Amino acid sequence: MTTQIRFLLGDKLMVLKDVDPSMTVLNFLRCVVGRPGSKEGCAEGDCGACTVMLCELRGDDLQYRAVNSCILFLPVLDGKQLVTVEDVKSENGTLHPVQQAMVDSHGSQCGFCTPGFVMSLYTAYQTERSLTRNQVDDVLAGNLCRCTGYSPIATAAMRMYEYKEPSVKGNNVLEQLQDIRRNEVLELNWADRKYYAPASLTEFATLYAQYPNAHILAGGTDVGLWITKQHRDLDTIIYTGGVQELLAIDETSDQLVIGSAVTFSDAHPPISRLYPDFGELIRRFGSVPIRNSATIGGNIANASPIGDAIPPLMALGATLLLNRDGETREVLLDDFFVGYHATILEPGEFIQSIVIPILHKHRLGVYKISKRFDQDISAVCAAVSIDLEGDNVRDVKVCYGGMAEVPKHATECEQALRGKRWTRETVDLAARALQRDFAPISDMRASSEYRMLVAKNLLVKFFIETSAPKTTTRILEYAATFAG
């Protein structure tokens, strides 16, 4: 067991011991080591002014990720390299191509947001050799600007590869991170607060059984707000990010098994390949920095009625492997939620992995309705999985988020479809059955009436997309508002 955090700040090795385990990286940068380039705009991972780059070991390779430092806890840096805007320029003061492109393209006005934009683009520069215009939009979706208008920044993103790549400065990062790689539990104690970062599944299960009231920290995209917005004191924290078994992705011919600590960024490639619509939903999950931190297991365990990953997982018949001190049980995701932010998890029990069936004969449609395309919470999220035998519905699952206190199946709707012919008339009857499945609330995101209308129309939309031929006349006819 070790009691010190070791990480690289730029090229400098940092060794910390007596620190608040819930201190954010942003506060550490600005208030402890005097690096004010990273800014606090929202303190919740929305604006991107605090964006930094993390470099960490993935096997014997390096992985570069842009993250929000405002909701990242300091001990999470253990074994990694933290790169801030102060590290970007060369030792002789020469601007990095990202910075020079921003200058030449007039990509900064007041400058408050500029360091965050630079770090998002700097990370892209490390990982991609070019960007399309659509990729630029994805990379910068988590960075907000009040005055530049985005166009000059997007131009800089396209031009940054035209500049000469700078020589690498400092020592070999791979070797440095290998030297500080931790293979044992990290334990911190500060003012009666405890922080544990186990290195194996067995250690994690044992610790959580010992401290069943501890807060599990994964990506911190939700837990971080408990500190920055709710100003809560977290007595005991157990971090999942060093548990290799929880970071694993395994695929066979009939299932995809994703560890609960796998981020959305890492889960996106296999899910997108198997289920393109599900992959597109993940592309709209927060921003790149959020997807680089947020985990699928956390999205499920949070038990939010608007957890976007849950409806498509339900529609695919996903199961969860739960672990309690080494004893495991497998449950259907459908049976996991028992109420608003409430689950069947027992004290000391956690999600070990998510098992997603590979349904070769099913067609999956996934739809997210929100006020903004990027980085917004769903008003309604729908997922429909169907197995057609000719024109007959052999099997179907219709699942919604945002329509009840938990994500759930539309069982009356499914019953109205299963075993029937896949026709517009059948779909219209099934859409009406949604009124028996749900009684959605009205809130700041949508009214009850809007949610119900959208839920019906999304079912009709799925019918259109799975019916052939798709002539313009039929699409216009079927897309007419369903108000029955």
C-alpha positions as CSV (number, residue, x, y, z in Angstrom):
1,M,0.0,0.0,0.0
2,T,1.3,3.5,-0.9
3,T,0.3,6.8,0.6
4,Q,1.7,9.2,-2.0
5,I,0.3,10.6,-5.2
6,R,2.9,10.6,-7.9
7,F,2.3,12.2,-11.3
8,L,4.0,14.4,-13.9
9,L,3.0,18.0,-14.1
10,G,4.4,18.7,-17.6
11,D,7.8,17.2,-17.3
12,K,8.1,17.7,-13.5
13,L,7.5,14.8,-11.1
14,M,5.1,15.7,-8.4
15,V,4.9,13.7,-5.1
16,L,2.0,14.7,-2.8
17,K,0.9,13.2,0.5
18,D,-1.2,15.4,2.7
19,V,-3.9,16.6,0.4
20,D,-7.7,16.8,0.4
21,P,-8.7,13.8,-1.7
22,S,-11.7,15.8,-3.1
23,M,-9.6,18.8,-4.1
24,T,-10.2,19.4,-7.8
25,V,-7.3,19.5,-10.2
26,L,-8.4,23.0,-11.3
27,N,-8.1,24.3,-7.7
28,F,-4.8,22.6,-7.4
29,L,-3.5,24.3,-10.5
30,R,-4.8,27.8,-9.7
31,C,-4.4,27.9,-5.9
32,V,-1.5,25.6,-5.1
33,V,1.0,25.5,-7.9
34,G,0.2,28.9,-9.5
35,R,-0.9,27.9,-13.0
36,P,-3.8,30.2,-13.7
37,G,-4.1,29.5,-17.4
38,S,-6.9,27.0,-16.8
39,K,-10.1,28.9,-16.0
40,E,-13.3,28.2,-14.0
41,G,-16.3,29.1,-16.0
42,C,-19.1,26.7,-14.9
43,A,-17.5,24.2,-12.4
44,E,-19.5,21.4,-13.9
45,G,-17.8,20.3,-17.0
46,D,-19.9,22.3,-19.5
47,C,-17.9,25.3,-20.7
48,G,-14.5,23.8,-21.3
49,A,-12.5,26.8,-20.0
50,C,-10.7,24.4,-17.6
51,T,-9.7,21.8,-20.2
52,V,-6.4,20.0,-19.6
53,M,-4.8,17.0,-21.2
54,L,-4.1,13.7,-19.4
55,C,-1.5,11.2,-20.7
56,E,-1.7,7.8,-19.2
57,L,-0.4,4.3,-19.8
58,R,-2.6,1.9,-21.7
59,G,-0.5,-1.3,-21.7
60,D,2.8,-0.2,-23.1
61,D,1.4,2.7,-25.1
62,L,0.3,6.2,-24.1
63,Q,-3.2,7.5,-24.3
64,Y,-3.9,11.2,-24.6
65,R,-7.3,12.6,-23.4
66,A,-8.8,16.0,-23.0
67,V,-10.6,16.3,-19.6
68,N,-12.4,18.9,-17.5
69,S,-10.1,19.7,-14.6
70,C,-13.0,21.5,-12.7
71,I,-14.6,18.1,-11.7
72,L,-11.5,15.9,-11.7
73,F,-10.2,15.0,-8.2
74,L,-6.5,15.5,-7.6
75,P,-5.7,11.9,-6.6
76,V,-7.0,10.6,-10.0
77,L,-3.7,12.0,-11.4
78,D,-1.7,9.3,-9.8
79,G,0.5,7.6,-12.4
80,K,-0.4,10.0,-15.1
81,Q,0.9,13.1,-16.8
82,L,-1.0,16.3,-16.5
83,V,-0.5,18.8,-19.3
84,T,-1.8,22.4,-19.0
85,V,-1.7,25.4,-21.4
86,E,1.5,26.5,-19.7
87,D,3.3,23.4,-21.0
88,V,2.3,23.8,-24.7
89,K,4.8,26.3,-26.0
90,S,8.4,25.2,-26.6
91,E,11.1,25.8,-24.1
92,N,12.5,28.7,-26.1
93,G,9.1,30.4,-26.2
94,T,8.1,29.3,-29.7
95,L,4.4,28.9,-30.0
96,H,3.0,25.4,-30.6
97,P,1.2,25.0,-34.0
98,V,-2.2,25.1,-32.2
99,Q,-1.3,28.4,-30.6
100,Q,0.1,29.9,-33.7
101,A,-2.9,28.9,-35.8
102,M,-5.2,30.5,-33.2
103,V,-3.1,33.7,-33.4
104,D,-3.0,33.8,-37.2
105,S,-6.7,33.0,-37.5
106,H,-7.8,35.6,-34.9
107,G,-9.3,32.8,-32.8
108,S,-9.2,34.8,-29.5
109,Q,-10.9,38.0,-28.3
110,C,-11.3,38.3,-24.5
111,G,-9.2,35.2,-24.1
112,F,-11.0,33.7,-21.1
113,C,-12.0,30.5,-23.0
114,T,-8.9,30.4,-25.2
115,P,-6.7,28.1,-23.0
116,G,-9.5,25.5,-23.0
117,F,-9.8,25.6,-26.8
118,V,-6.1,25.4,-27.1
119,M,-5.9,22.3,-24.9
120,S,-8.8,20.5,-26.7
121,L,-7.1,21.2,-30.0
122,Y,-3.6,20.3,-28.6
123,T,-5.0,16.9,-27.6
124,A,-6.4,16.4,-31.0
125,Y,-3.1,17.4,-32.5
126,Q,-1.4,14.6,-30.5
127,T,-3.9,11.9,-31.6
128,E,-5.0,12.9,-35.1
129,R,-3.0,13.8,-38.2
130,S,-5.9,15.8,-39.7
131,L,-9.5,16.8,-38.9
132,T,-12.5,17.1,-41.1
133,R,-14.8,20.0,-40.4
134,N,-17.3,17.7,-38.7
135,Q,-14.6,16.3,-36.5
136,V,-13.7,19.8,-35.5
137,D,-17.2,20.3,-34.3
138,D,-17.0,17.2,-32.2
139,V,-13.6,18.1,-30.7
140,L,-14.8,21.6,-29.7
141,A,-18.4,20.8,-28.7
142,G,-17.4,21.0,-25.0
143,N,-15.7,24.5,-25.4
144,L,-18.0,27.5,-25.2
145,C,-17.0,31.0,-26.3
146,R,-19.0,34.2,-25.7
147,C,-17.3,36.5,-28.2
148,T,-15.2,35.0,-31.0
149,G,-18.1,33.4,-32.9
150,Y,-16.4,30.0,-33.3
151,S,-15.6,30.4,-37.1
152,P,-12.0,31.7,-36.5
153,I,-11.4,28.9,-34.0
154,A,-12.6,26.3,-36.4
155,T,-10.4,27.8,-39.0
156,A,-7.4,27.5,-36.6
157,A,-8.3,23.9,-36.0
158,M,-8.2,23.1,-39.7
159,R,-4.9,25.1,-40.2
160,M,-2.9,23.9,-37.2
161,Y,-1.5,20.9,-39.1
162,E,0.0,23.2,-41.7
163,Y,2.6,24.5,-39.2
164,K,5.9,22.7,-38.5
165,E,5.6,20.2,-35.7
166,P,7.7,21.2,-32.8
167,S,10.4,18.9,-31.4
168,V,9.5,16.9,-28.4
169,K,10.9,18.5,-25.2
170,G,11.8,16.9,-21.9
171,N,12.3,13.3,-20.9
172,N,10.6,10.2,-22.3
173,V,7.1,10.3,-20.9
174,L,6.5,6.6,-21.5
175,E,9.5,5.7,-19.4
176,Q,8.6,8.2,-16.7
177,L,5.1,6.9,-16.4
178,Q,6.3,3.3,-16.3
179,D,8.6,4.2,-13.5
180,I,5.8,5.6,-11.4
181,R,3.2,2.9,-12.4
182,R,1.4,1.7,-9.2
183,N,0.6,-1.9,-8.6
184,E,-0.8,-1.6,-5.1
185,V,-3.6,0.2,-3.3
186,L,-3.2,3.9,-3.0
187,E,-4.5,5.1,0.4
188,L,-4.9,8.7,1.5
189,N,-6.0,10.1,4.8
190,W,-6.8,13.8,5.3
191,A,-8.9,15.4,8.0
192,D,-10.8,12.2,8.7
193,R,-11.4,11.6,5.0
194,K,-10.2,8.5,3.2
195,Y,-9.4,7.8,-0.4
196,Y,-8.6,4.4,-1.8
197,A,-7.5,3.5,-5.3
198,P,-7.2,-0.3,-5.6
199,A,-5.3,-1.9,-8.4
200,S,-7.3,-5.1,-8.7
201,L,-10.9,-6.3,-8.7
202,T,-10.3,-8.3,-5.5
203,E,-8.9,-5.3,-3.7
204,F,-11.8,-3.1,-4.9
205,A,-14.4,-5.7,-3.8
206,T,-12.8,-6.1,-0.4
207,L,-12.5,-2.4,0.2
208,Y,-16.1,-1.7,-0.8
209,A,-17.3,-4.6,1.5
210,Q,-15.3,-3.0,4.3
211,Y,-16.7,0.5,3.6
212,P,-20.2,-0.1,2.1
213,N,-21.1,3.6,2.6
214,A,-18.1,4.8,0.6
215,H,-18.7,6.8,-2.5
216,I,-17.5,5.1,-5.6
217,L,-15.6,7.5,-7.9
218,A,-15.4,6.6,-11.6
219,G,-15.3,9.5,-14.1
220,G,-16.5,12.1,-11.6
221,T,-18.8,13.8,-14.1
222,D,-21.6,13.5,-11.5
223,V,-19.7,13.1,-8.2
224,G,-17.5,16.1,-9.1
225,L,-20.6,18.3,-8.9
226,W,-21.3,17.1,-5.4
227,I,-18.1,19.1,-4.5
228,T,-18.3,22.1,-6.8
229,K,-22.0,22.7,-6.7
230,Q,-23.4,21.1,-3.5
231,H,-20.2,21.6,-1.4
232,R,-20.6,18.2,0.2
233,D,-18.0,16.4,2.3
234,L,-17.2,12.9,1.1
235,D,-15.8,10.9,4.0
236,T,-14.6,7.8,2.1
237,I,-14.0,7.5,-1.7
238,I,-13.0,4.4,-3.6
239,Y,-11.7,5.0,-7.1
240,T,-12.4,2.5,-10.0
241,G,-9.9,3.9,-12.5
242,G,-7.0,1.7,-11.6
243,V,-8.8,-1.6,-11.6
244,Q,-7.9,-3.2,-14.8
245,E,-10.7,-5.8,-14.7
246,L,-13.2,-2.9,-14.7
247,L,-11.5,-1.3,-17.7
248,A,-11.7,-4.4,-19.9
249,I,-13.7,-4.8,-23.1
250,D,-14.2,-8.4,-24.3
251,E,-16.1,-9.4,-27.4
252,T,-17.3,-12.9,-28.5
253,S,-19.5,-14.0,-31.3
254,D,-22.6,-13.4,-29.3
255,Q,-21.9,-10.8,-26.6
256,L,-19.9,-7.6,-25.8
257,V,-18.8,-7.4,-22.2
258,I,-17.8,-3.9,-21.0
259,G,-16.2,-3.3,-17.6
260,S,-18.2,-0.8,-15.5
261,A,-15.2,1.7,-15.4
262,V,-14.9,1.8,-19.2
263,T,-15.4,5.3,-20.5
264,F,-17.9,6.2,-23.2
265,S,-14.9,7.2,-25.4
266,D,-13.5,3.7,-25.1
267,A,-16.8,1.9,-25.4
268,H,-17.8,3.9,-28.5
269,P,-15.8,2.0,-31.2
270,P,-17.2,-1.5,-30.5
271,I,-20.7,-0.3,-29.8
272,S,-20.8,1.9,-32.9
273,R,-19.5,-1.0,-35.1
274,L,-22.2,-3.3,-33.8
275,Y,-25.1,-0.8,-33.4
276,P,-24.5,2.4,-35.4
277,D,-27.5,4.2,-33.9
278,F,-26.3,3.5,-30.4
279,G,-22.9,4.8,-31.4
280,E,-24.4,8.0,-32.7
281,L,-26.2,8.4,-29.3
282,I,-22.8,8.1,-27.6
283,R,-21.3,10.7,-29.9
284,R,-23.9,13.1,-28.5
285,F,-23.3,12.1,-24.9
286,G,-21.9,15.3,-23.3
287,S,-18.7,16.4,-25.0
288,V,-15.3,14.8,-25.8
289,P,-13.9,15.7,-22.4
290,I,-17.0,14.3,-20.7
291,R,-17.0,11.1,-22.7
292,N,-13.3,10.7,-21.9
293,S,-14.2,10.6,-18.2
294,A,-17.8,9.4,-17.9
295,T,-18.3,5.6,-17.6
296,I,-21.1,3.4,-18.7
297,G,-21.2,1.8,-15.3
298,G,-21.6,5.1,-13.7
299,N,-24.4,6.2,-16.0
300,I,-26.3,3.1,-15.0
301,A,-25.5,3.1,-11.3
302,N,-26.6,6.7,-11.1
303,A,-30.1,5.4,-11.8
304,S,-31.2,8.7,-13.5
305,P,-34.4,8.5,-15.5
306,I,-32.6,10.3,-18.2
307,G,-29.4,8.2,-18.4
308,D,-28.9,8.1,-22.1
309,A,-27.1,4.7,-22.3
310,I,-29.9,2.9,-20.5
311,P,-32.8,2.7,-23.1
312,P,-30.7,1.2,-25.9
313,L,-29.1,-1.3,-23.4
314,M,-32.5,-2.3,-22.3
315,A,-33.7,-2.7,-25.8
316,L,-30.8,-5.0,-26.5
317,G,-31.6,-7.1,-23.4
318,A,-28.4,-6.2,-21.6
319,T,-27.6,-7.8,-18.2
320,L,-25.4,-6.6,-15.4
321,L,-22.8,-8.6,-13.5
322,L,-22.9,-7.5,-9.9
323,N,-20.2,-8.2,-7.3
324,R,-20.3,-8.1,-3.5
325,D,-17.0,-9.1,-1.9
326,G,-16.2,-11.5,-4.7
327,E,-19.7,-13.1,-4.8
328,T,-21.4,-12.3,-8.2
329,R,-24.9,-12.4,-9.6
330,E,-26.2,-11.5,-13.0
331,V,-29.4,-9.5,-13.4
332,L,-31.4,-8.1,-16.3
333,L,-30.9,-4.4,-16.6
334,D,-34.7,-4.2,-16.7
335,D,-34.8,-5.4,-13.1
336,F,-32.0,-3.1,-11.8
337,F,-34.1,0.0,-11.1
338,V,-36.6,0.2,-8.3
339,G,-37.3,3.9,-8.2
340,Y,-36.0,7.4,-8.8
341,H,-32.2,7.1,-8.3
342,A,-32.8,3.8,-6.6
343,T,-31.5,0.3,-7.5
344,I,-31.4,-3.3,-6.3
345,L,-27.7,-2.9,-5.2
346,E,-27.1,-4.2,-1.7
347,P,-24.6,-2.5,0.7
348,G,-21.1,-3.2,-0.6
349,E,-22.3,-4.4,-4.0
350,F,-21.3,-2.8,-7.3
351,I,-21.6,-3.2,-11.0
352,Q,-18.7,-5.2,-12.3
353,S,-19.6,-5.4,-16.0
354,I,-22.3,-4.8,-18.6
355,V,-23.1,-7.7,-20.9
356,I,-24.6,-6.6,-24.2
357,P,-26.0,-9.4,-26.5
358,I,-25.0,-9.2,-30.1
359,L,-28.4,-9.5,-31.9
360,H,-27.6,-10.3,-35.5
361,K,-31.2,-10.4,-36.7
362,H,-32.4,-7.4,-34.8
363,R,-32.6,-3.8,-36.1
364,L,-31.9,-1.2,-33.4
365,G,-33.1,2.4,-33.6
366,V,-32.0,5.0,-31.0
367,Y,-33.3,8.6,-30.8
368,K,-32.4,11.5,-28.5
369,I,-34.6,14.5,-28.3
370,S,-33.0,17.6,-26.6
371,K,-33.1,21.4,-27.0
372,R,-29.5,21.4,-28.3
373,F,-27.8,18.8,-30.5
374,D,-24.5,18.8,-28.5
375,Q,-24.0,18.5,-24.8
376,D,-27.6,18.5,-23.6
377,I,-29.7,16.4,-21.4
378,S,-32.5,14.4,-23.1
379,A,-36.1,15.4,-22.8
380,V,-36.9,12.0,-24.3
381,C,-34.6,9.1,-25.3
382,A,-36.1,6.2,-27.2
383,A,-34.7,2.9,-28.3
384,V,-36.5,0.2,-30.3
385,S,-35.1,-3.2,-31.2
386,I,-37.1,-5.4,-33.6
387,D,-36.7,-8.8,-35.1
388,L,-38.9,-9.1,-38.3
389,E,-39.7,-12.3,-40.0
390,G,-41.0,-11.0,-43.3
391,D,-43.6,-8.5,-42.3
392,N,-44.3,-10.1,-39.0
393,V,-42.9,-8.9,-35.7
394,R,-41.2,-11.9,-34.1
395,D,-39.8,-9.9,-31.2
396,V,-39.7,-6.2,-30.2
397,K,-38.5,-4.1,-27.3
398,V,-39.5,-0.5,-26.9
399,C,-37.7,1.5,-24.2
400,Y,-37.8,5.1,-23.1
401,G,-35.9,7.4,-20.9
402,G,-37.4,10.7,-19.6
403,M,-40.9,9.3,-19.6
404,A,-41.1,8.0,-16.0
405,E,-39.1,8.0,-12.8
406,V,-36.9,5.3,-14.2
407,P,-36.0,4.2,-17.8
408,K,-38.4,1.4,-18.6
409,H,-40.0,-0.8,-21.2
410,A,-43.3,0.3,-22.9
411,T,-44.9,-3.1,-22.1
412,E,-48.4,-2.3,-23.5
413,C,-46.8,-0.9,-26.6
414,E,-44.7,-4.0,-27.1
415,Q,-47.7,-6.3,-26.6
416,A,-49.5,-4.4,-29.3
417,L,-46.7,-5.1,-31.7
418,R,-45.4,-8.5,-30.9
419,G,-46.7,-11.2,-33.2
420,K,-48.5,-8.6,-35.4
421,R,-47.8,-7.5,-39.0
422,W,-45.4,-4.6,-39.2
423,T,-47.7,-2.0,-40.7
424,R,-48.6,1.6,-40.2
425,E,-51.9,0.6,-38.7
426,T,-50.3,-1.7,-36.2
427,V,-47.8,1.0,-35.2
428,D,-50.6,3.6,-34.8
429,L,-52.3,1.3,-32.3
430,A,-49.0,0.6,-30.5
431,A,-48.4,4.3,-30.3
432,R,-51.7,4.8,-28.6
433,A,-50.8,2.1,-26.1
434,L,-48.0,4.3,-24.9
435,Q,-50.6,6.3,-23.0
436,R,-51.2,3.3,-20.8
437,D,-47.4,2.8,-20.3
438,F,-46.4,6.3,-19.3
439,A,-47.7,9.4,-17.5
440,P,-44.7,11.7,-18.0
441,I,-44.2,14.9,-16.0
442,S,-43.8,18.4,-17.1
443,D,-40.5,20.1,-16.3
444,M,-38.0,22.6,-17.6
445,R,-37.0,20.3,-20.5
446,A,-40.5,19.5,-21.8
447,S,-44.1,19.3,-21.0
448,S,-46.0,16.1,-20.4
449,E,-47.9,16.5,-23.6
450,Y,-44.8,17.1,-25.6
451,R,-43.1,14.1,-24.2
452,M,-46.0,11.8,-25.1
453,L,-46.3,13.2,-28.6
454,V,-42.6,12.8,-29.2
455,A,-42.6,9.3,-27.9
456,K,-45.4,8.3,-30.3
457,N,-43.7,10.0,-33.2
458,L,-40.4,8.3,-32.6
459,L,-42.1,5.0,-32.8
460,V,-43.6,6.0,-36.2
461,K,-40.1,7.3,-37.2
462,F,-38.6,3.9,-36.5
463,F,-41.3,2.3,-38.6
464,I,-40.5,4.6,-41.5
465,E,-36.8,3.8,-41.2
466,T,-37.4,0.0,-41.2
467,S,-40.0,0.0,-44.1
468,A,-39.1,-0.2,-47.7
469,P,-39.1,1.4,-50.2
470,K,-38.6,4.8,-48.5
471,T,-40.0,7.1,-51.1
472,T,-40.3,10.8,-50.4
473,T,-44.1,10.5,-50.6
474,R,-44.3,7.8,-48.0
475,I,-41.9,9.6,-45.6
476,L,-43.9,12.8,-45.8
477,E,-47.1,10.8,-45.2
478,Y,-45.8,8.8,-42.3
479,A,-43.9,11.8,-40.7
480,A,-47.2,13.7,-40.3
481,T,-47.7,14.6,-36.6
482,F,-49.4,11.8,-34.7
483,A,-51.9,13.4,-32.4
484,G,-54.3,10.5,-31.8
